[in-house]
Amino acid sequence: MSEHVEQQFFPIFLESVIVNTILAFDLYIYNRSENKYVLYRSRHTQFVEKHRQNLLKNNVSSLFITTEDLAHYKKYIEKNLSQIVDSPTLKTEEKANIIYQSARNLMEEVMAKPLVSDSIKRSRRFVKNTVRYILKEKDYFFSIIHLTSHDYYTYTHSINVCIYSLSLARRLNIISPYQLNLIGTGALLHDIGKSTIPQEILLKRGPLTSDEWKIIKEHPLRGLSLLRVHKTLNPHIIEIVRSHHEKLDGSGYPDGLIGKEVPLFARIACVADIFDALNTNRPYKKAADTFHSLEIMNEQFDGKIDKDIFREFVLLFKREL
């Protein structure tokens, strides 16, 4: 006889439930007087404006789903992200939270199964919505960077580099949604080649051997091999994946490019990539804070990264330095 397992509940923003959509999960509200969760709307039913207004009238701003329904909720959010970004009632911080959580789910799946046919399509759709958020929200940067994970996983690192690259591009006055979409997609996928590298190397505690380091340095070209099946990818996206480890002095890899041979978008992603690597906890070292990460970049990467791009990157953080 199996034991009864008590349901666990996960809070969600009321405004993340889009009016006139069919739900793929049950919605609950919390009854304080009875100290229990009560079913409000069943899955496969439509959530309409009347339901939203009733909840607001009763000062309900948060709803709950069971943890068993989390996967359904995440897919629902990804599908409806454009409407969430455009919501006039969600705060900038709430949009940032939803965007970042949606990205975590997406990139976990992409890194686990990079050859799944719709991985790139989903990635591009996510970036498109993130670009719209960045162009619409005045205080987007600090709202979203406070959510960035300081524990290193390839998928969270990819999200962080995407956010930093897009923010830096805006700072450099790149405002074309088309160009921002290319930068964001390339940055999001920049480390996709690491999905083919053994975890024991990626997460090794301590120095890598010369052979292990050689394998790590293969990840840009491994990424290109994975992306070859997606024949419609723009060359600028490919450039970021291939060249985000190139350095202006020719010391980078895989091609040892020098100076302006390193494409602009790759130079942007390179600065974002180095910063996030310094600013997150790794198996072999603790994260440096923002100031010290930038200080290390200034001292150790002088002549290796674009100084004009780096200056603008530092200015992104001026409010907290």
HELIX and SHEET records of a PDB file:
HELIX    1   1 LEU A   14  SER A   16  5                                   3    
HELIX    2   2 GLU A   49  LYS A   57  1                                   9    
HELIX    3   3 THR A   67  ASP A   69  5                                   3    
HELIX    4   4 LEU A   70  LYS A   79  1                                  10    
HELIX    5   5 LEU A   81  VAL A   85  1                                   5    
HELIX    6   6 THR A   92  ALA A  112  1                                  21    
HELIX    7   7 SER A  119  LYS A  136  1                                  18    
HELIX    8   8 TYR A  140  ILE A  145  1                                   6    
HELIX    9   9 THR A  154  ARG A  171  1                                  18    
HELIX   10  10 PRO A  177  LEU A  188  1                                  12    
HELIX   11  11 ILE A  192  THR A  196  5                                   5    
HELIX   12  12 GLN A  199  LEU A  202  1                                   4    
HELIX   13  13 SER A  210  ILE A  216  1                                   7    
HELIX   14  14 HIS A  219  LEU A  227  1                                   9    
HELIX   15  15 PRO A  235  SER A  243  1                                   9    
HELIX   16  16 GLY A  259  GLU A  261  5                                   3    
HELIX   17  17 LEU A  264  ASN A  279  1                                  16    
HELIX   18  18 THR A  290  GLN A  300  1                                  11    
HELIX   19  19 LYS A  307  LEU A  316  1                                  10    
SHEET    1   A 2 PHE A   9  PHE A  13  0                                        
SHEET    2   A 2 SER A  62  THR A  66 -1                                        
SHEET    1   B 2 THR A  21  ILE A  22  0                                        
SHEET    2   B 2 GLN A  46  PHE A  47 -1                                        
SHEET    1   C 2 LEU A  27  ASN A  31  0                                        
SHEET    2   C 2 LYS A  36  ARG A  41 -1                                        
END                                                                             
